[in-house]
Amino acid sequence: MRTRLFFVRHGDSLHTREGVIGGPKGCRGLTEVGRAQAASLGQRIAAEIGNGRASIYSSPLPRAVETAAAISVAGGLPSSQDCGLCTWHVPPQADGLTRAEFSRRLDIEGGGVYRPFQEGNETWAEMVTRTSRTIVDLADRHRGETLILVGHAETVEISFNALGLLPVYRSFDLKVSPASMTEWITDQDPAQWPPPRWTLTRFNETPQP
């Protein structure tokens, strides 16, 4: 019984172009380019899934919701939101600040894996734990099905912790492009102990124009 997870990063976003912190207030969704990317990716995923059973879950931030909606329309698939797929849970006072202002006001000296980089922010380890649990819980809930998880660059990165069992701190970086797709599959129980063996079948694949 194969469980298949597609991890999708949202399309090109306004908050990235504007250089602001894109929390619930600062995120204004996708650019025109991002909408075109999401539509193209949705058609690609719909063609791959065909009539198979699949569900979509997205981060509740507008850029991810818009991307998920395009995939939902293309494939006629149900879509839900789960905050476990969010990027950093930044403090409310940072939402909408420019990145330079965010750093100037809230940076903490000596931030790292177990210490936040900014006052009031999550640590990297906390986000890895939050997102990993969400990924495994959703895979367990939909075992034997296909899931499309629409989130952020960090969501895709953390799939390597949750499914590949990499340590919290990696010795290498990952480049995750807008509207890219990363796929993991397993034929084992997603919630078993010891953990199942997952196979990474593709990483950072983007739709062709």
Stockholm file with secondary structure:
# STOCKHOLM 1.0

chainA/1-209         MRTRLFFVRHGDSLHTREGVIGGPKGCRGLTEVGRAQAASLGQRIAAEIGNGRASIYSSPLPRAVETAAAISVAGGLPSSQDCGLCTWHVPPQADGLTRAEFSRRLDIEGGGVYRPFQEGNETWAEMVTRTSRTIVDLADRHRGETLILVGHAETVEISFNALGLLPVYRSFDLKVSPASMTEWITDQDPAQWPPPRWTLTRFNETPQP
#=GR chainA/1-209 SS CCEEEEEEECCSBHHHHHTBCCSTTTCCCBCHHHHHHHHHHHHHHHHHHTTSCEEEEECSSHHHHHHHHHHHHHHTCCEEECGGGCSCCCCGGGTTCBHHHHHHHHBCTTCCSSSCSBTTCCCHHHHHHHHHHHHHHHHHHTTTSEEEEEECHHHHHHHHHHTTCCCSSCSSCCCCCTTCEEEEEESSCTTCSSCCCCEEEEEEECCCC
#=GC SS_cons         CCEEEEEEECCSBHHHHHTBCCSTTTCCCBCHHHHHHHHHHHHHHHHHHTTSCEEEEECSSHHHHHHHHHHHHHHTCCEEECGGGCSCCCCGGGTTCBHHHHHHHHBCTTCCSSSCSBTTCCCHHHHHHHHHHHHHHHHHHTTTSEEEEEECHHHHHHHHHHTTCCCSSCSSCCCCCTTCEEEEEESSCTTCSSCCCCEEEEEEECCCC
//
